[in-house]
Amino acid sequence: MKMRKTAVLAAAAAFAILAAPAGAAEVVIGLSMIKSGVLKSVGEATETSVDIAVSEINAKGGIGGKQIKLIKFDTGTDPKQAATSVQKFAQDDKALAIIGPFSSGEAAVTFPIGERLGIVQMPNAASTPGLTKGFTYAWRLTADEGKQFTRVIKSLEKKGIKHSKAEIMYASDERVSNISGTQFYPAVFKANNVAFGEPIGFQLKAFDVAPQVTQALERKPDVIALAATPDAAGKVIKELRRQGFQGRVIGSQIFADPNSVDLFGRDADGMIIAAGFWWDRNDATRAFTKKFHDENMKRGLTSKKIPHHTDAQAYDIVYLLKAAMEKAHVTGDPSKLAAERTAIRDVLQDIRFTGVTGENTCFNSNHDASLPGFVVEIKDLKWNLFDSWPADPCQ
């Protein structure tokens, strides 16, 4: 009888722990992700990366001894839904910080909301230059498109690849592609004395891009600078080769997806693009890549074998928030929510962080992370490291 009573008391104690108030036992983080919509193919594995990081951290004791409670929201690539997600995380879920939103278009809408509500947002893909400027709660663990494309051009110079004449093609109905094609690519070409014609736009869902490709090839360029999501980029590359273009297709990190090599096929041979992550750089990147691959196979995401840089950045954001929260001594106490959210913001400015994306990562005055860059060449249906660039020094 005594043994039975002891067992009942033990069971009651265990239940009490499991049923403890969320604020007393957990640290709440929101994940604004993309599992549907136009950027689904690029963004859907963000969830995998974040889940891996949260599982690892919770298995080792969580944040300050408290488990991470991850709350997810699929925006469907819709800025309006992204706005809803920030309000939900901040007001309903009492989250301490938000991973996301994913894209620049979403972040442009959500950053002002997060600023008003006083909650840190950290996208893993939004890469439009200047996006965080003027906000105190908006931070990015991403490298902007202008910086990455500059690295590509400098690598072409270093390797002696002809690129004195260029043409620009871009997806006009996708925010980062449009801005890259009409603003960043032209600015980088001008700064590096590369001649180019008027940028040529096309629609993401265009069935036939032959007229735009014909227009670009009339001027006999050495390189075609392409700004588009992977599926649209694949259409343009195939048409370029069909019309006889033998030069290089180059780009920043918009379609730098190592899993898109099969989509591009042999037509992509010689393509040179920038990426924010190189999977085979060290033991940590290889270990993350294996976990990412194995978990995606379990989830049926069989095309997601190697992490996109946005996947690696999502993984690192979880660890970065852990470091910031521990440095800020957060408790997860709902009565201290506003103060602890602000404390997280304040410690980020001086933090130094090492993860799979880089070592001793810091943030500049605009809250953009200083990250290394990797220039990749596609050759024989493989993703090959062509050149690499160190992160800018911390100020």
Residue pairs with C-beta under 8 A, 6 or more apart in sequence:
17 25
22 28
22 69
23 94
23 332
23 333
23 334
24 332
24 333
25 66
25 67
25 332
26 66
26 67
26 68
26 69
26 332
27 62
27 63
27 64
27 66
27 67
27 68
27 69
27 96
27 325
27 330
27 332
28 68
28 69
28 71
28 93
28 94
28 95
28 96
28 332
29 54
29 68
29 69
29 70
29 71
29 95
29 96
29 97
29 98
29 99
29 318
29 321
30 70
30 71
30 72
30 73
30 85
30 86
30 88
30 89
30 90
30 93
30 95
30 97
30 98
30 99
30 100
31 46
31 47
31 50
31 70
31 71
31 72
31 73
31 98
31 99
31 100
32 73
32 75
32 82
32 85
32 86
32 89
32 98
32 99
32 100
32 101
32 102
32 106
32 110
32 121
33 43
33 44
33 46
33 47
33 50
33 72
33 73
33 74
33 75
33 99
33 100
33 102
34 40
34 42
34 43
34 44
34 46
34 74
34 75
34 76
34 77
34 102
34 103
35 43
35 44
35 47
35 74
35 76
36 74
36 76
36 77
37 75
37 76
37 77
37 78
38 77
38 174
38 204
38 229
39 77
39 102
39 103
39 229
40 77
41 229
41 230
41 231
41 257
42 125
42 229
42 230
42 257
42 308
42 310
43 77
43 102
43 103
43 125
43 310
44 301
44 304
45 292
45 296
45 301
45 304
45 307
45 308
45 311
46 100
46 102
46 124
46 125
46 310
46 311
46 314
47 72
48 292
48 295
48 296
48 299
48 301
48 304
48 311
49 292
49 307
49 311
49 312
49 314
49 315
50 70
50 99
50 314
50 315
50 317
50 318
51 70
51 295
52 288
52 291
52 292
52 295
52 315
53 314
53 315
53 316
53 318
53 319
54 68
54 70
54 318
57 63
57 68
57 318
57 319
57 322
58 67
58 68
62 68
63 322
63 325
63 326
63 330
64 325
64 326
64 329
64 330
64 331
66 331
66 332
68 318
68 322
71 89
71 93
71 95
73 81
73 84
73 85
73 88
73 89
74 81
75 81
75 82
75 85
75 100
75 101
75 102
75 106
77 102
77 103
77 106
78 106
79 105
79 106
79 108
79 109
79 110
80 109
82 100
82 101
82 106
82 107
82 109
82 110
83 109
83 110
83 113
85 98
85 100
85 101
85 110
86 98
86 101
86 110
86 113
86 114
86 117
86 119
86 121
87 113
87 117
89 95
89 98
89 119
90 98
90 114
90 117
90 118
90 119
91 117
94 334
94 337
95 119
96 119
96 325
96 330
96 332
96 337
96 340
96 341
96 344
97 119
97 120
97 121
97 122
97 321
97 324
97 325
97 341
97 344
98 114
98 119
98 120
98 121
98 122
99 122
99 124
99 314
99 317
99 318
99 321
100 106
100 121
100 122
100 123
100 124
101 107
101 110
101 121
101 123
101 126
102 123
102 124
102 125
102 126
102 310
103 123
103 125
103 126
103 175
103 176
104 123
104 125
104 126
104 127
104 128
104 131
104 175
104 176
104 179
105 175
105 176
106 123
106 126
107 121
107 123
107 126
107 128
107 131
107 138
108 128
108 131
108 175
110 121
111 121
111 131
111 132
111 135
111 137
111 138
112 135
114 120
114 121
114 135
114 137
114 138
115 135
115 136
115 137
115 138
118 137
118 338
118 341
118 342
119 137
119 341
120 137
120 138
120 139
120 321
120 341
120 344
120 345
120 348
121 137
121 138
121 139
122 139
122 140
122 141
122 317
122 320
122 321
123 140
123 141
123 142
124 141
124 142
124 310
124 311
124 313
124 314
124 317
125 142
125 310
125 313
126 140
126 142
127 140
127 142
127 143
127 144
127 145
127 148
127 176
127 252
127 253
127 254
128 144
128 145
128 175
128 176
128 179
129 144
129 145
129 146
129 147
129 184
130 144
130 366
131 138
131 140
131 144
132 138
132 139
132 140
132 366
132 367
132 368
133 366
135 367
136 345
137 341
137 345
138 367
139 345
139 348
139 363
139 367
139 368
139 369
140 367
140 368
140 369
141 313
141 316
141 317
141 320
141 357
141 361
141 369
141 371
142 276
142 310
142 313
142 368
142 369
142 371
143 253
143 276
143 368
143 369
143 371
143 373
144 368
145 176
145 179
145 180
145 184
145 252
145 253
145 254
146 184
146 187
146 188
146 252
147 373
148 252
148 253
148 274
148 276
148 373
149 180
149 184
149 185
149 188
149 225
149 251
149 252
149 274
150 188
150 191
150 192
151 274
151 373
151 375
151 387
151 389
152 250
152 251
152 252
152 272
152 273
152 274
152 375
153 163
153 188
153 189
153 192
153 194
154 192
154 389
155 272
155 375
155 386
155 387
155 389
156 163
156 223
156 248
156 250
156 272
157 163
157 192
158 387
159 386
159 387
161 248
161 272
162 222
162 223
162 247
163 194
163 222
163 223
163 248
163 250
164 193
164 194
164 195
164 222
165 194
165 195
165 196
165 219
165 220
165 221
165 222
165 223
166 189
166 194
166 195
166 196
166 221
166 222
166 223
166 224
166 225
167 196
167 197
167 200
167 216
167 217
167 219
167 221
167 223
167 224
167 225
168 181
168 185
168 186
168 189
168 196
168 197
168 199
168 200
168 224
168 225
168 226
168 227
169 181
169 199
169 200
169 201
169 202
169 212
169 213
169 216
169 224
169 225
169 226
169 227
169 228
169 236
170 177
170 178
170 180
170 181
170 182
170 185
170 199
170 200
170 201
170 202
170 226
170 227
170 228
171 177
171 178
171 181
171 201
171 202
171 203
171 204
171 227
171 228
171 229
171 232
172 178
172 181
172 201
172 202
172 203
173 203
173 204
174 204
174 228
174 229
174 232
176 227
176 254
177 227
177 228
177 229
177 232
177 254
178 201
178 227
180 227
180 252
180 254
181 199
181 201
181 225
181 227
182 199
182 201
184 252
185 196
185 199
185 225
185 227
185 252
186 196
186 199
188 194
189 195
189 196
189 225
196 221
196 225
197 216
197 219
197 221
200 212
200 215
200 216
201 212
202 209
202 212
202 228
202 232
202 236
204 228
204 229
204 231
204 232
206 232
206 235
209 235
209 236
209 239
210 239
210 243
212 236
213 236
213 239
213 240
213 243
213 245
214 243
216 224
216 240
217 240
217 243
217 244
217 245
221 247
222 247
222 248
223 247
223 248
223 249
223 250
224 240
224 245
224 247
224 248
224 249
224 250
225 250
225 251
226 233
226 236
226 237
226 249
226 250
226 251
226 255
227 251
227 252
227 254
228 236
228 254
228 255
229 254
229 255
230 255
230 257
230 260
230 263
230 264
231 263
233 251
233 254
233 255
233 260
233 264
234 260
234 263
234 264
234 265
237 249
237 264
237 267
237 268
237 271
238 264
238 265
238 267
240 249
240 267
241 267
248 270
248 271
248 272
249 268
249 270
249 271
249 272
250 271
250 272
250 273
251 271
251 273
251 274
252 273
252 274
253 273
253 274
253 275
253 276
253 309
255 273
256 273
256 274
256 275
256 276
256 308
256 309
256 376
257 308
258 275
258 279
258 305
258 306
258 307
258 308
258 376
258 383
259 303
259 304
259 305
259 306
259 308
261 268
261 378
261 381
261 382
261 383
262 303
262 381
264 271
264 378
265 381
266 381
268 378
268 381
269 378
269 379
269 380
270 377
270 378
270 379
271 377
271 378
272 375
272 376
272 377
272 378
272 386
273 375
273 376
273 378
274 373
274 374
274 375
274 376
275 309
275 373
275 374
275 375
275 376
276 309
276 310
276 312
276 313
276 357
276 371
276 372
276 373
276 374
277 285
277 307
277 308
277 309
277 311
277 312
277 313
277 356
277 357
277 374
278 285
278 374
278 376
278 385
278 388
279 285
279 286
279 288
279 289
279 306
279 307
280 286
280 289
280 385
284 355
284 356
285 312
285 356
288 307
288 312
288 315
288 356
289 306
289 307
292 304
292 306
292 307
292 311
292 315
293 304
293 305
293 306
296 302
296 304
296 305
304 311
306 383
307 315
309 357
312 356
312 357
313 357
315 355
315 356
316 353
316 355
316 356
316 357
319 353
319 355
320 351
320 353
320 355
320 361
321 344
323 351
323 353
324 344
324 347
324 348
324 351
325 344
327 347
327 351
328 340
328 343
328 344
328 346
328 347
329 343
330 336
330 340
330 343
330 344
331 340
332 340
333 340
348 363
348 367
349 363
349 367
351 362
351 363
352 360
352 361
352 362
352 394
353 360
353 361
353 362
354 360
354 361
355 361
357 371
357 372
358 371
358 372
358 391
360 391
360 394
361 369
361 370
361 371
361 391
362 369
362 370
362 394
362 395
363 369
363 370
364 370
364 392
364 395
365 395
370 391
370 392
370 393
370 394
371 391
372 388
372 389
372 390
372 391
373 388
373 389
374 385
374 387
374 388
374 389
375 385
375 386
375 387
375 388
375 389
376 383
376 384
376 385
376 386
377 384
377 385
377 386
378 384
